[in-house]
């Protein structure tokens, strides 16, 4: 039995070796990783994970014939995907290793969040595990494929809260978004904003959840669908008010993850730097920022 993980392919080649997570202080769990994974090198175009969800992420699952066949289809691309799958699903301190029978190359992927305990132990992924791992993968995405630190909050599939510190919340003080859905069964993947809309002079490379009102209907991160409205329209908060524990869309309730970013990840036209999210022009907004990017030729 197989499942299809839909990932997006933007421009740029797949990497042979996924970048290691960045390190920032106060991060018992924060990913602070290269978000460039999902919407850059990885392709949301129907990668078939035949059997992986059901064999599990234990060593025997990675040695299955189905996994060999899938991985060898595009080793560089799938190496990157596995890096982030393992970061999301497997606990910190554990690794998953795979040696290609075709080339003899050994790949090693480090765990981090431990969102899917059963799947990580080799059992079939439960529905909650499918949901929260899907959400975690989606949260890693930005359409520019650049490294941006972030904090991921929520609960694992066993309802254990991902640990966080006050220092982490201070460093990542800007609420960003909620991510939910299920890529394992093609129910789709969704994001909503956990903050007020950006002003027109503001922009962020983490633009799959945050957006201006004017740009909110544009779907720039497909197949990740940005929903109109904020997280509160779809999701229920934890009693701490720090993150969401469930989100409902199209009559289906999902287990989400919630993200926070640093304030400096929200750029403003006029700050003196022409950011990747800004364009030349004669105006004072991100889409036409003369002071930072100059007048177009």
Beta strands, then each sheet from edge to edge (+ up, - down):
strand 1: 4-5
strand 2: 47-48
strand 3: 95-99
strand 4: 106-110
strand 5: 151-154
strand 6: 174-182
strand 7: 188-193
strand 8: 202-204
strand 9: 224-230
strand 10: 235-237
strand 11: 244-249
strand 12: 252-254
strand 13: 257-261
strand 14: 266-268
strand 15: 284-285
strand 16: 288-289
sheet 1: 1+ 2-
sheet 2: 3+ 4-
sheet 3: 5+ 13- 6+ 7- 9-
sheet 4: 8+ 14-
sheet 5: 10+ 11- 12+
sheet 6: 15+ 16-
end
